[in-house]
């Protein structure tokens, strides 16, 4: 069996399911919800996730005070 078999199977499953997902969005938005409101909700969620990622990277990348002291 090829090493790429799982990747090919996942790609095939994705190709088969994408048209159905595009036609039936499922739980991404409530029935009767205005598409503009749904877009704004998703945009706000993406913005908050982006802010969280920036905050985490900033905290992790903060320079530590050096052990060397000036005399």
C-alpha positions as CSV (number, residue, x, y, z in Angstrom):
1,X,0.0,0.0,0.0
2,X,1.2,3.5,-0.9
3,X,2.2,6.0,1.8
4,X,0.0,8.5,0.0
5,X,-3.1,6.3,0.1
6,X,-4.6,8.1,3.2
7,X,-4.0,11.5,1.6
8,X,-5.7,10.4,-1.7
9,X,-8.6,8.9,0.2
10,X,-9.1,12.1,2.2
11,X,-8.9,14.2,-1.0
12,X,-11.5,11.9,-2.7
13,X,-13.8,12.2,0.3
14,X,-13.4,16.0,0.3
15,X,-14.1,16.2,-3.5
16,X,-17.3,14.1,-3.0
17,X,-18.6,16.0,0.0
18,X,-17.9,19.6,-1.0
19,X,-20.8,20.0,-3.5
20,X,-23.2,18.7,-0.8
21,X,-21.8,21.0,1.8
22,X,-22.1,24.0,-0.5
23,X,-25.7,23.1,-1.2
24,X,-26.6,22.4,2.4
25,X,-24.6,24.5,4.9
26,X,-25.9,22.6,7.9
27,X,-25.3,24.2,11.3
28,X,-23.3,27.2,10.1
29,X,-26.3,29.5,10.2
30,X,-29.8,29.3,11.7
31,X,-32.8,29.1,9.4
32,X,-34.2,32.6,8.7
33,X,-31.0,34.3,9.8
34,X,-30.0,37.2,7.5
35,X,-26.9,36.2,5.5
36,X,-25.4,39.6,6.2
37,X,-25.8,39.0,10.0
38,X,-24.3,35.5,9.6
39,X,-21.3,37.0,7.8
40,X,-20.8,39.7,10.5
41,X,-21.0,37.0,13.2
42,X,-18.4,34.9,11.5
43,X,-16.2,37.9,10.8
44,X,-16.3,38.9,14.5
45,X,-15.4,35.4,15.5
46,X,-12.5,35.3,13.1
47,X,-11.3,38.7,14.4
48,X,-11.5,37.6,18.0
49,X,-9.5,34.4,17.2
50,X,-6.9,36.5,15.4
51,X,-6.6,38.8,18.4
52,X,-6.2,35.8,20.7
53,X,-3.4,34.4,18.4
54,X,-1.6,37.7,18.3
55,X,-1.8,38.1,22.1
56,X,-0.5,34.5,22.7
57,X,2.4,35.0,20.2
58,X,3.2,38.4,21.8
59,X,3.4,36.8,25.3
60,X,5.4,33.9,24.1
61,X,7.8,36.0,22.2
62,X,8.4,38.6,24.9
63,X,12.0,39.1,25.7
64,X,13.1,38.0,29.1
65,X,15.2,40.4,31.1
66,X,18.9,39.5,30.7
67,X,20.7,38.0,33.7
68,X,23.6,40.4,33.1
69,X,23.5,43.6,35.2
70,X,25.2,46.8,34.5
71,X,27.4,48.1,37.3
